[in-house]
Amino acid sequence: MEKYIENHSENKRMKKVVFGIIVVIVGALLMASNFGYLPYHLRNIFFSWQMLLIAFGLVNLVSSESKTTGLILISVGSFFLLPDLFDFSFNFIRLFWPLLLIVVGLSLILNKSYHGCWRRQRKDKVSEAGVIDEFNVFSGSKRRFANEVFKGGEISNVFGGSELDLTQAILGDGETVLNIQYVFGGGTLIVPADWNVRIEVVSIFGGFSDERRIIKQSTDSSKVLVLKGNCVFGGGEIKSYS
């Protein structure tokens, strides 16, 4: 657990550094644009939603916890940016879904470990230490903690979804961090109504919200579940049983 916290802190510092560099570059480009030194066609490229995806992909790429998310964001952003860089004689965007289906089909053929379903998971089960580490691609999953201390972890859903039930779990002391990475996917987190939950998720064309109808006052305000990560073209929600 200590190693997980140390790696998480290091990844967080690296993300801040890369994000800071990107902010400086954006500021420099904006200044060049305001003074007329940046051509109009380049301004439309640098200040576009495709470049935004690439930027967030670079931020995630430096973290060992979200490299796959970063690669997907960079790939999607670069794909939709290509028509602005090159003059194709055909509708290039129409290749997106066919290429995506081809990639999925090849993955189904090459992966024989899950009866024809493409499902990559890394330590896809709840560990004895109370840390979850789950990775779903083109698949879904359901997990439940029962009568044990939940210490956070990582959930990544790419073109897939998940449900994590913590209604019978015990929240660890202090801040418990659960890092989520949803790309063209989403997830549901079910927690007790009296848990303190703080959402620090960055959303791009998506969102993450607390949908609990009733939130009770916590008996221990020092215990907080902190949700961090990214929702890109996807979303998630927090629920509790009535």
Contacts in CASP RR format, 6 or more apart in sequence:
PFRMAT RR
TARGET T0000
AUTHOR 0000-0000-0000
METHOD contacts of the structure
MODEL  1
MEKYIENHSENKRMKKVVFGIIVVIVGALLMASNFGYLPYHLRNIFFSWQ
MLLIAFGLVNLVSSESKTTGLILISVGSFFLLPDLFDFSFNFIRLFWPLL
LIVVGLSLILNKSYHGCWRRQRKDKVSEAGVIDEFNVFSGSKRRFANEVF
KGGEISNVFGGSELDLTQAILGDGETVLNIQYVFGGGTLIVPADWNVRIE
VVSIFGGFSDERRIIKQSTDSSKVLVLKGNCVFGGGEIKSYS
1 129 0 8 1.000
1 131 0 8 1.000
1 151 0 8 1.000
4 131 0 8 1.000
4 153 0 8 1.000
7 64 0 8 1.000
7 65 0 8 1.000
8 65 0 8 1.000
8 177 0 8 1.000
8 179 0 8 1.000
11 62 0 8 1.000
11 63 0 8 1.000
11 64 0 8 1.000
11 65 0 8 1.000
14 62 0 8 1.000
14 63 0 8 1.000
15 59 0 8 1.000
15 60 0 8 1.000
15 62 0 8 1.000
15 63 0 8 1.000
17 62 0 8 1.000
18 58 0 8 1.000
18 59 0 8 1.000
18 62 0 8 1.000
19 59 0 8 1.000
22 55 0 8 1.000
22 58 0 8 1.000
22 59 0 8 1.000
26 46 0 8 1.000
26 55 0 8 1.000
29 38 0 8 1.000
29 43 0 8 1.000
29 46 0 8 1.000
29 47 0 8 1.000
30 47 0 8 1.000
32 38 0 8 1.000
33 43 0 8 1.000
33 47 0 8 1.000
38 46 0 8 1.000
41 84 0 8 1.000
44 84 0 8 1.000
45 51 0 8 1.000
45 81 0 8 1.000
45 84 0 8 1.000
45 85 0 8 1.000
48 81 0 8 1.000
48 84 0 8 1.000
49 205 0 8 1.000
50 77 0 8 1.000
50 78 0 8 1.000
50 80 0 8 1.000
50 81 0 8 1.000
50 84 0 8 1.000
51 77 0 8 1.000
51 81 0 8 1.000
52 204 0 8 1.000
53 73 0 8 1.000
53 74 0 8 1.000
53 76 0 8 1.000
53 77 0 8 1.000
53 204 0 8 1.000
53 232 0 8 1.000
54 73 0 8 1.000
54 74 0 8 1.000
54 77 0 8 1.000
54 78 0 8 1.000
54 81 0 8 1.000
56 70 0 8 1.000
56 73 0 8 1.000
56 202 0 8 1.000
56 204 0 8 1.000
56 230 0 8 1.000
56 232 0 8 1.000
57 69 0 8 1.000
57 70 0 8 1.000
57 71 0 8 1.000
57 73 0 8 1.000
57 74 0 8 1.000
58 70 0 8 1.000
58 74 0 8 1.000
59 70 0 8 1.000
60 66 0 8 1.000
60 67 0 8 1.000
60 69 0 8 1.000
60 70 0 8 1.000
60 73 0 8 1.000
60 181 0 8 1.000
60 230 0 8 1.000
61 67 0 8 1.000
61 70 0 8 1.000
61 71 0 8 1.000
61 74 0 8 1.000
65 154 0 8 1.000
65 179 0 8 1.000
65 181 0 8 1.000
66 156 0 8 1.000
66 179 0 8 1.000
66 181 0 8 1.000
66 229 0 8 1.000
66 230 0 8 1.000
68 135 0 8 1.000
68 156 0 8 1.000
68 158 0 8 1.000
68 181 0 8 1.000
69 156 0 8 1.000
69 158 0 8 1.000
69 181 0 8 1.000
69 183 0 8 1.000
69 230 0 8 1.000
69 232 0 8 1.000
72 158 0 8 1.000
72 183 0 8 1.000
73 183 0 8 1.000
73 232 0 8 1.000
79 96 0 8 1.000
80 93 0 8 1.000
80 96 0 8 1.000
82 88 0 8 1.000
82 92 0 8 1.000
83 92 0 8 1.000
83 93 0 8 1.000
104 118 0 8 1.000
104 138 0 8 1.000
105 118 0 8 1.000
107 118 0 8 1.000
107 138 0 8 1.000
108 116 0 8 1.000
108 117 0 8 1.000
108 118 0 8 1.000
111 117 0 8 1.000
111 118 0 8 1.000
111 119 0 8 1.000
111 120 0 8 1.000
117 138 0 8 1.000
117 139 0 8 1.000
118 137 0 8 1.000
118 138 0 8 1.000
118 139 0 8 1.000
119 136 0 8 1.000
119 137 0 8 1.000
119 138 0 8 1.000
119 139 0 8 1.000
119 140 0 8 1.000
120 135 0 8 1.000
120 136 0 8 1.000
120 137 0 8 1.000
121 134 0 8 1.000
121 135 0 8 1.000
121 136 0 8 1.000
121 141 0 8 1.000
122 133 0 8 1.000
122 134 0 8 1.000
122 135 0 8 1.000
123 133 0 8 1.000
123 134 0 8 1.000
124 133 0 8 1.000
124 134 0 8 1.000
124 135 0 8 1.000
124 141 0 8 1.000
125 143 0 8 1.000
126 132 0 8 1.000
126 143 0 8 1.000
126 145 0 8 1.000
127 133 0 8 1.000
129 151 0 8 1.000
130 145 0 8 1.000
130 148 0 8 1.000
130 149 0 8 1.000
130 150 0 8 1.000
130 151 0 8 1.000
130 152 0 8 1.000
131 151 0 8 1.000
131 152 0 8 1.000
131 153 0 8 1.000
132 143 0 8 1.000
132 150 0 8 1.000
132 152 0 8 1.000
132 153 0 8 1.000
132 154 0 8 1.000
132 155 0 8 1.000
132 164 0 8 1.000
132 178 0 8 1.000
133 153 0 8 1.000
133 154 0 8 1.000
134 141 0 8 1.000
134 143 0 8 1.000
134 154 0 8 1.000
134 155 0 8 1.000
134 156 0 8 1.000
134 162 0 8 1.000
135 154 0 8 1.000
135 156 0 8 1.000
136 156 0 8 1.000
136 157 0 8 1.000
136 158 0 8 1.000
136 160 0 8 1.000
136 161 0 8 1.000
136 162 0 8 1.000
137 158 0 8 1.000
137 159 0 8 1.000
137 160 0 8 1.000
138 158 0 8 1.000
138 159 0 8 1.000
138 160 0 8 1.000
139 160 0 8 1.000
139 161 0 8 1.000
140 157 0 8 1.000
140 160 0 8 1.000
140 161 0 8 1.000
140 162 0 8 1.000
141 161 0 8 1.000
141 162 0 8 1.000
141 163 0 8 1.000
142 162 0 8 1.000
142 163 0 8 1.000
142 164 0 8 1.000
142 165 0 8 1.000
143 162 0 8 1.000
143 163 0 8 1.000
143 164 0 8 1.000
143 165 0 8 1.000
144 164 0 8 1.000
144 165 0 8 1.000
144 166 0 8 1.000
144 168 0 8 1.000
145 164 0 8 1.000
145 165 0 8 1.000
145 166 0 8 1.000
145 168 0 8 1.000
145 169 0 8 1.000
146 168 0 8 1.000
146 169 0 8 1.000
147 168 0 8 1.000
147 169 0 8 1.000
147 170 0 8 1.000
148 169 0 8 1.000
148 170 0 8 1.000
149 169 0 8 1.000
149 170 0 8 1.000
149 171 0 8 1.000
149 172 0 8 1.000
150 166 0 8 1.000
150 169 0 8 1.000
150 170 0 8 1.000
150 171 0 8 1.000
150 172 0 8 1.000
150 176 0 8 1.000
150 225 0 8 1.000
151 172 0 8 1.000
151 176 0 8 1.000
152 176 0 8 1.000
152 177 0 8 1.000
152 178 0 8 1.000
152 225 0 8 1.000
153 177 0 8 1.000
153 178 0 8 1.000
153 179 0 8 1.000
154 178 0 8 1.000
154 179 0 8 1.000
154 180 0 8 1.000
154 181 0 8 1.000
155 162 0 8 1.000
155 164 0 8 1.000
155 178 0 8 1.000
155 179 0 8 1.000
155 180 0 8 1.000
155 181 0 8 1.000
155 187 0 8 1.000
156 180 0 8 1.000
156 181 0 8 1.000
156 182 0 8 1.000
157 180 0 8 1.000
157 181 0 8 1.000
157 182 0 8 1.000
157 183 0 8 1.000
157 185 0 8 1.000
157 186 0 8 1.000
157 187 0 8 1.000
158 181 0 8 1.000
158 183 0 8 1.000
158 184 0 8 1.000
158 185 0 8 1.000
159 183 0 8 1.000
159 184 0 8 1.000
159 185 0 8 1.000
160 184 0 8 1.000
160 185 0 8 1.000
160 186 0 8 1.000
161 182 0 8 1.000
161 185 0 8 1.000
161 186 0 8 1.000
161 187 0 8 1.000
162 186 0 8 1.000
162 187 0 8 1.000
162 188 0 8 1.000
163 187 0 8 1.000
163 188 0 8 1.000
163 189 0 8 1.000
163 190 0 8 1.000
164 187 0 8 1.000
164 188 0 8 1.000
164 189 0 8 1.000
164 190 0 8 1.000
165 190 0 8 1.000
166 189 0 8 1.000
166 190 0 8 1.000
166 191 0 8 1.000
166 192 0 8 1.000
166 195 0 8 1.000
167 190 0 8 1.000
167 191 0 8 1.000
167 192 0 8 1.000
167 240 0 8 1.000
167 241 0 8 1.000
171 195 0 8 1.000
171 223 0 8 1.000
171 225 0 8 1.000
172 223 0 8 1.000
173 222 0 8 1.000
173 223 0 8 1.000
174 222 0 8 1.000
174 223 0 8 1.000
174 224 0 8 1.000
175 224 0 8 1.000
175 226 0 8 1.000
176 223 0 8 1.000
176 224 0 8 1.000
176 225 0 8 1.000
176 226 0 8 1.000
177 226 0 8 1.000
177 228 0 8 1.000
178 189 0 8 1.000
178 225 0 8 1.000
178 226 0 8 1.000
178 227 0 8 1.000
178 228 0 8 1.000
179 228 0 8 1.000
179 229 0 8 1.000
180 187 0 8 1.000
180 201 0 8 1.000
180 208 0 8 1.000
180 227 0 8 1.000
180 228 0 8 1.000
180 229 0 8 1.000
180 230 0 8 1.000
180 231 0 8 1.000
180 236 0 8 1.000
181 229 0 8 1.000
181 230 0 8 1.000
182 208 0 8 1.000
182 230 0 8 1.000
182 231 0 8 1.000
182 232 0 8 1.000
182 234 0 8 1.000
182 235 0 8 1.000
182 236 0 8 1.000
183 230 0 8 1.000
183 232 0 8 1.000
183 233 0 8 1.000
183 234 0 8 1.000
184 232 0 8 1.000
184 233 0 8 1.000
184 234 0 8 1.000
185 233 0 8 1.000
185 234 0 8 1.000
185 235 0 8 1.000
186 231 0 8 1.000
186 234 0 8 1.000
186 235 0 8 1.000
186 236 0 8 1.000
187 235 0 8 1.000
187 236 0 8 1.000
187 237 0 8 1.000
188 236 0 8 1.000
188 237 0 8 1.000
188 238 0 8 1.000
188 239 0 8 1.000
189 227 0 8 1.000
189 236 0 8 1.000
189 237 0 8 1.000
189 238 0 8 1.000
189 239 0 8 1.000
190 238 0 8 1.000
190 239 0 8 1.000
190 240 0 8 1.000
190 241 0 8 1.000
191 197 0 8 1.000
191 212 0 8 1.000
191 225 0 8 1.000
191 238 0 8 1.000
191 239 0 8 1.000
191 240 0 8 1.000
192 240 0 8 1.000
193 212 0 8 1.000
193 214 0 8 1.000
193 215 0 8 1.000
193 216 0 8 1.000
193 240 0 8 1.000
193 241 0 8 1.000
194 215 0 8 1.000
194 216 0 8 1.000
194 217 0 8 1.000
194 218 0 8 1.000
194 219 0 8 1.000
195 218 0 8 1.000
195 223 0 8 1.000
195 225 0 8 1.000
196 218 0 8 1.000
196 221 0 8 1.000
196 223 0 8 1.000
196 224 0 8 1.000
196 225 0 8 1.000
197 210 0 8 1.000
197 224 0 8 1.000
197 225 0 8 1.000
197 226 0 8 1.000
197 227 0 8 1.000
197 238 0 8 1.000
198 224 0 8 1.000
198 225 0 8 1.000
198 226 0 8 1.000
198 227 0 8 1.000
199 208 0 8 1.000
199 209 0 8 1.000
199 210 0 8 1.000
199 227 0 8 1.000
199 238 0 8 1.000
200 226 0 8 1.000
200 227 0 8 1.000
200 228 0 8 1.000
200 229 0 8 1.000
201 207 0 8 1.000
201 208 0 8 1.000
201 227 0 8 1.000
201 228 0 8 1.000
201 229 0 8 1.000
201 230 0 8 1.000
201 231 0 8 1.000
202 229 0 8 1.000
202 230 0 8 1.000
202 231 0 8 1.000
203 230 0 8 1.000
203 231 0 8 1.000
203 232 0 8 1.000
203 235 0 8 1.000
204 230 0 8 1.000
204 231 0 8 1.000
204 232 0 8 1.000
204 233 0 8 1.000
205 232 0 8 1.000
205 233 0 8 1.000
205 234 0 8 1.000
206 231 0 8 1.000
206 232 0 8 1.000
206 233 0 8 1.000
206 234 0 8 1.000
206 235 0 8 1.000
207 231 0 8 1.000
207 234 0 8 1.000
207 235 0 8 1.000
207 236 0 8 1.000
208 227 0 8 1.000
208 231 0 8 1.000
208 235 0 8 1.000
208 236 0 8 1.000
208 237 0 8 1.000
209 236 0 8 1.000
209 237 0 8 1.000
209 238 0 8 1.000
210 237 0 8 1.000
210 238 0 8 1.000
211 237 0 8 1.000
211 238 0 8 1.000
211 239 0 8 1.000
212 238 0 8 1.000
212 239 0 8 1.000
212 240 0 8 1.000
213 240 0 8 1.000
213 242 0 8 1.000
214 240 0 8 1.000
214 242 0 8 1.000
215 240 0 8 1.000
227 238 0 8 1.000
END
